[in-house]
Amino acid sequence: MNKLLHLLFLLILLSHSQLILAQSPVKDSSNKIEIISGNSTRFITLDDSTSLRTLAGNAKVRQGKTILSGDSIVINSRTQIAEVFGNVHINDADTVNTYANYLRYLGKERIAYLKKNVKLSDGKGTLLTDDLTYDLANSIATYKGGGKVINGTTVLTSTDAIYYADTKDVYFKKYVHLVDPKYDIKADSLRYNTLFKIATLISPTLVKTKEGKIIRSKNGTYNLQTGEANFFDRTIISDSASSAIADNIFFDEKTGIGILEGRAKFVDSINHVIAIGNRIETNQKTASFLATQKPVVIIVKDKDSTYIAADTLFSGLRKYDSTTKRNYTKVDTVNNKQIYSKTPQDSIRYVIGYNNVRIFNDSAQAVSDSMYYSTEDSVFRMFRSPVFWKEKNQVKGDTMYLFTQNQKPKRLYVFNNAILINQQNPAMYNQAGGRTLNAYFNNGQIDYSRIKGSPSETIFYPQDQDSAFIGMNRSSGDVVDVYFAKQEVQKIKFVNNVDGTLYPIKQIPGEKKYIKNFKWEDKRRPKNKLELFE
């Protein structure tokens, strides 16, 4: 019986002990600072509750995976605070190494305060400062009062910065300056990733490249390693030859391809050509662009502008052929040869419009299905149902070449089914039509036109000295010359095989009032430049 009672007592005691252990929290020893080495050690008792342990020479302690070392270390075992003096080194899990002259380390919070000649390295970038707070628990380092980060050939300086070791991101604040062999970046705030060398713009930023490009943006990313960039919020990119602005800009330096989206604008400063549209694709290497989504190209010259709109507008540079484009200057009589000078420009810009082309200038307007224009000769080549307007004059044909000078018409050449219409009033139109038409202008005003055909047809309303209409003259001939004065038809001259009839003003047959292909198309005519942007 005594043995049975004794066994029962032991079982009760064991059960009670296990219950006490289950209810008591287990102490975590991972936060405890452990001594690894020290050439000399000693204890210093400050009071009944505080004692210090000092290490000198090859001093080294550990907390979890973090190792602290220096010339000497002082440890407060109760507060788990350590101070390290001279040649400070923090090895954090073999991923981040930090150096300094002095360290105050809070073991419970795992926060390090480093002073003087602080250096933090993560294998990709190096942070340098004189005052650093390093939160090892969250892998976050902060400096205030000035510092810099070196990432290969890239150096970033700022007044303040926050470094995230896990993501390799650094947030720089106040007087940020990034210097690189290819870039120079200044901003008030900037985020930089040392692993991928990506600069993220988070404030108004100025970027200068070694090629002379200037970028002004406040939102975007720039991969300094690949040259790929994404900019937002009305970024401006410019150089000595061109500039671009848009809500969003995407650019690849290797290919030279750029995409401008949202209220985009591209300017060719050399050839004075401006492109506007909701989407413009540019190629820096070929200096070309493709504008879509309500695009408009503006050709600026001598304080005058010509506006071109179409469904799609493409423009590029065409190199001069040195064997054919030469400027003759003089003759070398000694060697009996001609001397040529170099062409002032080594390339010219051309513009191609596809579908629904509309052209507006204060002096003249035109529409067509497609168009080609070159700054070399200032000629608008218009195809498929082109129409040209000048004051009260309209010209149509299958194909049309409009030669301009100083943004004003100089000559108009129409191929096949040419027809010239001069409006006297909504019910009376002077008309001349034939196979081809050549119209010549004087200071932008139509002066003379020659129509050729087999035959050419005309309708002309002559007037007496009191400007009263005499009747309607319908005639034909192989060649018709039309002379103008103040934009009005003054006289018509026929050459070869002339035949015609003069109808009194009140006896004009309705079917005789119009020649073949007559159609007054004033509704298609651009009335002002703003129409082209609609």
NORDAJO-V369726 format. One record per residue. N is the residue number from 1. PHI is phi in whole degrees, -180 to 180 (none if undefined). PSI is psi in degrees with one decimal (none if undefined). Layout:
n=N phi=PHI psi=PSI
n=N phi=PHI psi=PSI
This chain:
n=1 phi=none psi=-42.2
n=2 phi=-62 psi=-38.6
n=3 phi=-65 psi=-38.1
n=4 phi=-67 psi=-42.8
n=5 phi=-64 psi=-38.7
n=6 phi=-64 psi=-41.8
n=7 phi=-65 psi=-40.5
n=8 phi=-64 psi=-39.8
n=9 phi=-62 psi=-40.9
n=10 phi=-66 psi=-38.2
n=11 phi=-66 psi=-41.4
n=12 phi=-64 psi=-43.0
n=13 phi=-64 psi=-40.9
n=14 phi=-66 psi=-42.2
n=15 phi=-63 psi=-41.7
n=16 phi=-66 psi=-36.9
n=17 phi=-66 psi=-41.2
n=18 phi=-66 psi=-36.3
n=19 phi=-65 psi=-41.1
n=20 phi=-64 psi=-41.8
n=21 phi=-66 psi=-37.6
n=22 phi=-67 psi=-32.4
n=23 phi=-85 psi=-20.2
n=24 phi=-87 psi=131.4
n=25 phi=-67 psi=143.2
n=26 phi=-85 psi=127.2
n=27 phi=-71 psi=136.1
n=28 phi=-90 psi=115.3
n=29 phi=-89 psi=-0.4
n=30 phi=-70 psi=-23.3
n=31 phi=-86 psi=-6.6
n=32 phi=-77 psi=133.5
n=33 phi=-82 psi=120.0
n=34 phi=-108 psi=143.6
n=35 phi=-85 psi=131.2
n=36 phi=-99 psi=-48.1
n=37 phi=-158 psi=164.7
n=38 phi=177 psi=128.7
n=39 phi=-64 psi=-34.0
n=40 phi=-142 psi=140.7
n=41 phi=-134 psi=154.6
n=42 phi=-160 psi=160.2
n=43 phi=-106 psi=140.8
n=44 phi=-127 psi=120.5
n=45 phi=-99 psi=122.2
n=46 phi=-92 psi=-42.1
n=47 phi=-155 psi=-169.7
n=48 phi=-64 psi=-27.2
n=49 phi=-108 psi=-7.0
n=50 phi=-126 psi=124.5
n=51 phi=-138 psi=144.2
n=52 phi=-114 psi=149.1
n=53 phi=-121 psi=130.6
n=54 phi=-115 psi=143.1
n=55 phi=-124 psi=137.7
n=56 phi=-136 psi=136.2
n=57 phi=77 psi=116.6
n=58 phi=50 psi=42.5
n=59 phi=-75 psi=132.1
n=60 phi=-154 psi=132.2
n=61 phi=-133 psi=165.4
n=62 phi=-133 psi=143.4
n=63 phi=-136 psi=105.0
n=64 phi=62 psi=-122.4
n=65 phi=-96 psi=6.9
n=66 phi=-102 psi=129.9
n=67 phi=-117 psi=127.4
n=68 phi=-109 psi=135.1
n=69 phi=-143 psi=158.1
n=70 phi=-179 psi=-173.4
n=71 phi=-68 psi=-39.7
n=72 phi=-150 psi=152.3
n=73 phi=-137 psi=138.0
n=74 phi=-119 psi=127.0
n=75 phi=-121 psi=130.6
n=76 phi=-99 psi=106.4
n=77 phi=-66 psi=-32.0
n=78 phi=-73 psi=-45.2
n=79 phi=-91 psi=-10.5
n=80 phi=57 psi=42.5
n=81 phi=-110 psi=133.5
n=82 phi=-125 psi=142.1
n=83 phi=-119 psi=131.9
n=84 phi=-119 psi=133.1
n=85 phi=-121 psi=131.3
n=86 phi=74 psi=128.8
n=87 phi=49 psi=47.5
n=88 phi=-67 psi=137.7
n=89 phi=-143 psi=127.0
n=90 phi=-114 psi=121.0
n=91 phi=-108 psi=108.1
n=92 phi=-101 psi=96.6
n=93 phi=56 psi=30.5
n=94 phi=61 psi=18.5
n=95 phi=-112 psi=-36.0
n=96 phi=-127 psi=130.0
n=97 phi=-119 psi=131.5
n=98 phi=-127 psi=138.6
n=99 phi=-128 psi=151.6
n=100 phi=-170 psi=177.8
n=101 phi=-90 psi=-27.3
n=102 phi=-145 psi=144.4
n=103 phi=-141 psi=132.3
n=104 phi=-115 psi=119.1
n=105 phi=-119 psi=123.4
n=106 phi=-95 psi=103.9
n=107 phi=-67 psi=-37.8
n=108 phi=-65 psi=-41.6
n=109 phi=-90 psi=-15.1
n=110 phi=59 psi=48.6
n=111 phi=-118 psi=133.1
n=112 phi=-114 psi=131.5
n=113 phi=-110 psi=114.7
n=114 phi=-114 psi=143.2
n=115 phi=-131 psi=146.6
n=116 phi=64 psi=122.9
n=117 phi=50 psi=47.1
n=118 phi=-78 psi=136.1
n=119 phi=-139 psi=121.7
n=120 phi=-120 psi=129.4
n=121 phi=-132 psi=135.4
n=122 phi=-114 psi=13.5
n=123 phi=91 psi=-18.0
n=124 phi=-113 psi=-41.5
n=125 phi=-136 psi=161.5
n=126 phi=-125 psi=127.2
n=127 phi=-103 psi=131.4
n=128 phi=-125 psi=131.7
n=129 phi=-164 psi=179.0
n=130 phi=-110 psi=-6.2
n=131 phi=-150 psi=109.9
n=132 phi=-133 psi=135.6
n=133 phi=-108 psi=121.7
n=134 phi=-121 psi=112.3
n=135 phi=-89 psi=97.9
n=136 phi=-71 psi=-26.9
n=137 phi=-65 psi=-36.0
n=138 phi=-111 psi=3.2
n=139 phi=56 psi=49.8
n=140 phi=-127 psi=128.3
n=141 phi=-118 psi=139.7
n=142 phi=-134 psi=135.7
n=143 phi=-130 psi=149.4
n=144 phi=-137 psi=140.6
n=145 phi=100 psi=11.3
n=146 phi=112 psi=137.0
n=147 phi=-180 psi=178.4
n=148 phi=-152 psi=158.8
n=149 phi=-123 psi=130.1
n=150 phi=-109 psi=122.8
n=151 phi=-129 psi=91.2
n=152 phi=67 psi=-120.0
n=153 phi=-93 psi=3.7
n=154 phi=-99 psi=131.2
n=155 phi=-124 psi=125.2
n=156 phi=-118 psi=130.1
n=157 phi=-122 psi=151.2
n=158 phi=-165 psi=170.1
n=159 phi=-78 psi=-45.3
n=160 phi=-126 psi=156.8
n=161 phi=-161 psi=151.0
n=162 phi=-126 psi=125.4
n=163 phi=-112 psi=129.4
n=164 phi=-109 psi=107.5
n=165 phi=-67 psi=-32.3
n=166 phi=-66 psi=-42.7
n=167 phi=-99 psi=-8.7
n=168 phi=65 psi=27.8
n=169 phi=-98 psi=142.8
n=170 phi=-127 psi=125.5
n=171 phi=-98 psi=113.5
n=172 phi=-98 psi=140.8
n=173 phi=-136 psi=144.1
n=174 phi=68 psi=113.3
n=175 phi=54 psi=52.6
n=176 phi=-79 psi=133.7
n=177 phi=-140 psi=117.8
n=178 phi=-107 psi=125.6
n=179 phi=-120 psi=130.1
n=180 phi=-146 psi=155.2
n=181 phi=-56 psi=-25.1
n=182 phi=-106 psi=-19.4
n=183 phi=-137 psi=154.5
n=184 phi=-137 psi=114.9
n=185 phi=-124 psi=132.0
n=186 phi=-127 psi=136.8
n=187 phi=-160 psi=167.8
n=188 phi=-84 psi=-33.6
n=189 phi=-143 psi=145.8
n=190 phi=-157 psi=139.9
n=191 phi=-108 psi=135.9
n=192 phi=-135 psi=133.9
n=193 phi=-104 psi=118.2
n=194 phi=-75 psi=-19.8
n=195 phi=-78 psi=-47.6
n=196 phi=-103 psi=-2.6
n=197 phi=55 psi=48.8
n=198 phi=-108 psi=124.5
n=199 phi=-97 psi=124.9
n=200 phi=-107 psi=121.4
n=201 phi=-85 psi=124.3
n=202 phi=-128 psi=7.8
n=203 phi=-155 psi=168.5
n=204 phi=-52 psi=122.8
n=205 phi=-131 psi=141.1
n=206 phi=-114 psi=122.5
n=207 phi=-117 psi=129.9
n=208 phi=-122 psi=132.4
n=209 phi=-105 psi=162.6
n=210 phi=-66 psi=-21.2
n=211 phi=-79 psi=-3.9
n=212 phi=97 psi=8.9
n=213 phi=-81 psi=140.5
n=214 phi=-120 psi=128.7
n=215 phi=-121 psi=129.8
n=216 phi=-121 psi=114.6
n=217 phi=-151 psi=161.1
n=218 phi=-127 psi=2.2
n=219 phi=-156 psi=121.8
n=220 phi=160 psi=-178.7
n=221 phi=-130 psi=142.9
n=222 phi=-134 psi=111.9
n=223 phi=-84 psi=104.3
n=224 phi=-72 psi=-12.0
n=225 phi=-88 psi=-42.5
n=226 phi=-99 psi=-18.6
n=227 phi=82 psi=11.4
n=228 phi=-89 psi=138.0
n=229 phi=-139 psi=144.5
n=230 phi=-129 psi=116.2
n=231 phi=-120 psi=148.7
n=232 phi=-135 psi=176.5
n=233 phi=60 psi=56.6
n=234 phi=57 psi=61.0
n=235 phi=-79 psi=146.0
n=236 phi=-119 psi=129.0
n=237 phi=-124 psi=130.4
n=238 phi=-147 psi=157.4
n=239 phi=-147 psi=-167.7
n=240 phi=-69 psi=-19.8
n=241 phi=-106 psi=-26.4
n=242 phi=-156 psi=169.8
n=243 phi=-149 psi=157.0
n=244 phi=-145 psi=144.6
n=245 phi=-145 psi=141.1
n=246 phi=-165 psi=166.2
n=247 phi=-62 psi=-44.2
n=248 phi=-132 psi=136.0
n=249 phi=-131 psi=127.8
n=250 phi=-117 psi=129.9
n=251 phi=-141 psi=140.7
n=252 phi=-126 psi=112.1
n=253 phi=-67 psi=-31.9
n=254 phi=-66 psi=-44.4
n=255 phi=-89 psi=-20.9
n=256 phi=79 psi=7.5
n=257 phi=-87 psi=132.7
n=258 phi=-130 psi=143.9
n=259 phi=-123 psi=122.9
n=260 phi=-109 psi=126.3
n=261 phi=-130 psi=137.6
n=262 phi=83 psi=104.1
n=263 phi=48 psi=49.2
n=264 phi=-80 psi=148.2
n=265 phi=-146 psi=128.5
n=266 phi=-123 psi=133.3
n=267 phi=-124 psi=123.3
n=268 phi=-94 psi=101.2
n=269 phi=-70 psi=-28.3
n=270 phi=-75 psi=-47.1
n=271 phi=-95 psi=2.2
n=272 phi=57 psi=50.5
n=273 phi=-121 psi=132.1
n=274 phi=-121 psi=134.8
n=275 phi=-118 psi=133.6
n=276 phi=-130 psi=138.1
n=277 phi=-179 psi=169.6
n=278 phi=-78 psi=-17.3
n=279 phi=-147 psi=125.9
n=280 phi=-134 psi=124.6
n=281 phi=-102 psi=127.3
n=282 phi=-117 psi=152.3
n=283 phi=-128 psi=107.7
n=284 phi=-66 psi=-32.9
n=285 phi=-71 psi=-34.0
n=286 phi=-104 psi=-2.4
n=287 phi=56 psi=36.6
n=288 phi=-111 psi=163.5
n=289 phi=-149 psi=152.6
n=290 phi=-126 psi=115.5
n=291 phi=-109 psi=131.3
n=292 phi=-136 psi=179.3
n=293 phi=59 psi=75.7
n=294 phi=59 psi=54.4
n=295 phi=-81 psi=152.1
n=296 phi=-140 psi=131.4
n=297 phi=-108 psi=132.6
n=298 phi=-115 psi=125.0
n=299 phi=-104 psi=116.0
n=300 phi=-107 psi=130.2
n=301 phi=-159 psi=131.6
n=302 phi=52 psi=47.1
n=303 phi=62 psi=19.7
n=304 phi=-126 psi=154.0
n=305 phi=-135 psi=140.9
n=306 phi=-114 psi=129.9
n=307 phi=-107 psi=131.7
n=308 phi=-125 psi=124.1
n=309 phi=-121 psi=150.5
n=310 phi=-166 psi=171.8
n=311 phi=-65 psi=-37.9
n=312 phi=-140 psi=135.0
n=313 phi=-127 psi=127.6
n=314 phi=-121 psi=142.4
n=315 phi=-143 psi=142.6
n=316 phi=-148 psi=178.2
n=317 phi=-108 psi=134.5
n=318 phi=-113 psi=125.9
n=319 phi=-71 psi=144.5
n=320 phi=-70 psi=140.9
n=321 phi=-86 psi=110.6
n=322 phi=-63 psi=-19.3
n=323 phi=-82 psi=-18.4
n=324 phi=-118 psi=-29.4
n=325 phi=-99 psi=89.1
n=326 phi=-134 psi=145.3
n=327 phi=-100 psi=115.5
n=328 phi=-73 psi=133.8
n=329 phi=-118 psi=-48.6
n=330 phi=-163 psi=176.9
n=331 phi=-113 psi=131.5
n=332 phi=-87 psi=99.6
n=333 phi=-71 psi=-24.8
n=334 phi=-69 psi=-48.6
n=335 phi=-96 psi=-0.1
n=336 phi=56 psi=54.8
n=337 phi=-150 psi=159.0
n=338 phi=-85 psi=147.9
n=339 phi=-113 psi=130.2
n=340 phi=-116 psi=142.7
n=341 phi=-98 psi=161.1
n=342 phi=-72 psi=148.6
n=343 phi=-67 psi=137.8
n=344 phi=-56 psi=-38.5
n=345 phi=-113 psi=146.3
n=346 phi=-96 psi=1.5
n=347 phi=-159 psi=160.4
n=348 phi=-131 psi=151.7
n=349 phi=-98 psi=139.8
n=350 phi=-125 psi=155.8
n=351 phi=-130 psi=132.3
n=352 phi=-120 psi=129.9
n=353 phi=-113 psi=136.1
n=354 phi=-120 psi=125.1
n=355 phi=67 psi=125.5
n=356 phi=56 psi=50.6
n=357 phi=-76 psi=132.9
n=358 phi=-132 psi=133.8
n=359 phi=-124 psi=131.4
n=360 phi=-132 psi=132.0
n=361 phi=-143 psi=152.7
n=362 phi=-58 psi=-26.0
n=363 phi=-93 psi=-21.7
n=364 phi=-163 psi=161.3
n=365 phi=-139 psi=159.3
n=366 phi=-159 psi=156.9
n=367 phi=-139 psi=156.2
n=368 phi=-167 psi=175.5
n=369 phi=-80 psi=-39.8
n=370 phi=-146 psi=164.6
n=371 phi=-157 psi=150.2
n=372 phi=-133 psi=130.1
n=373 phi=-132 psi=141.4
n=374 phi=-130 psi=135.8
n=375 phi=-74 psi=-9.7
n=376 phi=-67 psi=-45.4
n=377 phi=-121 psi=-0.9
n=378 phi=56 psi=43.0
n=379 phi=-111 psi=128.9
n=380 phi=-93 psi=113.7
n=381 phi=-100 psi=112.0
n=382 phi=-114 psi=137.0
n=383 phi=-128 psi=149.4
n=384 phi=63 psi=98.8
n=385 phi=57 psi=46.6
n=386 phi=-75 psi=147.1
n=387 phi=-134 psi=137.1
n=388 phi=-124 psi=138.2
n=389 phi=-126 psi=138.4
n=390 phi=-142 psi=110.2
n=391 phi=54 psi=-118.8
n=392 phi=-97 psi=17.5
n=393 phi=-111 psi=136.9
n=394 phi=-128 psi=136.1
n=395 phi=-127 psi=134.6
n=396 phi=-130 psi=166.2
n=397 phi=174 psi=-178.6
n=398 phi=-78 psi=-39.8
n=399 phi=-140 psi=144.8
n=400 phi=-143 psi=133.1
n=401 phi=-113 psi=120.9
n=402 phi=-110 psi=109.2
n=403 phi=-87 psi=130.0
n=404 phi=-124 psi=158.5
n=405 phi=-145 psi=123.3
n=406 phi=55 psi=41.4
n=407 phi=69 psi=12.6
n=408 phi=-118 psi=149.6
n=409 phi=-61 psi=136.5
n=410 phi=-117 psi=-39.8
n=411 phi=-155 psi=144.9
n=412 phi=-127 psi=123.0
n=413 phi=-120 psi=123.2
n=414 phi=-118 psi=129.6
n=415 phi=-102 psi=128.8
n=416 phi=62 psi=131.0
n=417 phi=54 psi=42.6
n=418 phi=-76 psi=141.1
n=419 phi=-148 psi=130.4
n=420 phi=-110 psi=128.1
n=421 phi=-125 psi=128.3
n=422 phi=-118 psi=116.3
n=423 phi=-82 psi=120.8
n=424 phi=-85 psi=-46.6
n=425 phi=-160 psi=172.9
n=426 phi=-58 psi=-11.5
n=427 phi=-113 psi=-7.5
n=428 phi=-133 psi=127.2
n=429 phi=-134 psi=123.9
n=430 phi=-74 psi=137.4
n=431 phi=-140 psi=146.2
n=432 phi=-148 psi=126.3
n=433 phi=-138 psi=150.9
n=434 phi=-172 psi=-161.2
n=435 phi=-76 psi=-46.9
n=436 phi=-131 psi=159.7
n=437 phi=-143 psi=135.8
n=438 phi=-125 psi=119.5
n=439 phi=-117 psi=138.5
n=440 phi=-119 psi=144.6
n=441 phi=-123 psi=148.7
n=442 phi=-120 psi=111.9
n=443 phi=55 psi=39.8
n=444 phi=85 psi=-5.5
n=445 phi=-103 psi=135.1
n=446 phi=-64 psi=132.1
n=447 phi=-119 psi=-39.6
n=448 phi=-158 psi=145.7
n=449 phi=-142 psi=138.7
n=450 phi=-121 psi=126.9
n=451 phi=-116 psi=130.3
n=452 phi=-117 psi=142.3
n=453 phi=-172 psi=-175.9
n=454 phi=-137 psi=74.7
n=455 phi=-99 psi=179.9
n=456 phi=-93 psi=142.3
n=457 phi=-114 psi=148.3
n=458 phi=-141 psi=152.5
n=459 phi=-132 psi=126.0
n=460 phi=-138 psi=135.2
n=461 phi=-105 psi=95.5
n=462 phi=-72 psi=155.4
n=463 phi=-128 psi=154.2
n=464 phi=-87 psi=-172.3
n=465 phi=-66 psi=-21.8
n=466 phi=-94 psi=13.5
n=467 phi=66 psi=20.3
n=468 phi=-88 psi=140.9
n=469 phi=-75 psi=130.2
n=470 phi=-82 psi=-41.3
n=471 phi=172 psi=-157.1
n=472 phi=-126 psi=124.5
n=473 phi=-103 psi=115.7
n=474 phi=-109 psi=119.0
n=475 phi=-139 psi=170.2
n=476 phi=-147 psi=159.7
n=477 phi=-174 psi=168.8
n=478 phi=-68 psi=-38.1
n=479 phi=-133 psi=135.9
n=480 phi=-125 psi=126.6
n=481 phi=-107 psi=125.0
n=482 phi=-114 psi=126.0
n=483 phi=-109 psi=140.0
n=484 phi=-119 psi=154.7
n=485 phi=-145 psi=121.4
n=486 phi=55 psi=45.9
n=487 phi=68 psi=6.7
n=488 phi=-112 psi=149.4
n=489 phi=-69 psi=121.6
n=490 phi=-94 psi=-44.1
n=491 phi=-159 psi=162.4
n=492 phi=-129 psi=134.4
n=493 phi=-121 psi=134.4
n=494 phi=-109 psi=147.5
n=495 phi=-131 psi=122.3
n=496 phi=68 psi=135.3
n=497 phi=51 psi=49.8
n=498 phi=-80 psi=135.3
n=499 phi=-150 psi=133.8
n=500 phi=-165 psi=166.1
n=501 phi=-139 psi=137.6
n=502 phi=-104 psi=117.8
n=503 phi=-99 psi=130.2
n=504 phi=-57 psi=151.8
n=505 phi=-59 psi=-30.6
n=506 phi=-97 psi=3.7
n=507 phi=-124 psi=29.6
n=508 phi=-81 psi=119.3
n=509 phi=-66 psi=137.7
n=510 phi=-60 psi=-35.6
n=511 phi=-77 psi=-7.2
n=512 phi=-101 psi=0.2
n=513 phi=-79 psi=-12.7
n=514 phi=-137 psi=140.4
n=515 phi=-86 psi=174.6
n=516 phi=-61 psi=140.2
n=517 phi=72 psi=14.3
n=518 phi=-68 psi=132.0
n=519 phi=-163 psi=114.5
n=520 phi=-82 psi=114.6
n=521 phi=-113 psi=48.8
n=522 phi=-65 psi=-24.6
n=523 phi=-66 psi=-27.1
n=524 phi=-82 psi=-13.0
n=525 phi=-75 psi=127.7
n=526 phi=-66 psi=124.0
n=527 phi=-88 psi=-27.5
n=528 phi=-156 psi=167.0
n=529 phi=-67 psi=-27.0
n=530 phi=-65 psi=-27.8
n=531 phi=-60 psi=-31.3
n=532 phi=-71 psi=-18.8
n=533 phi=-94 psi=-3.6
n=534 phi=-81 psi=none
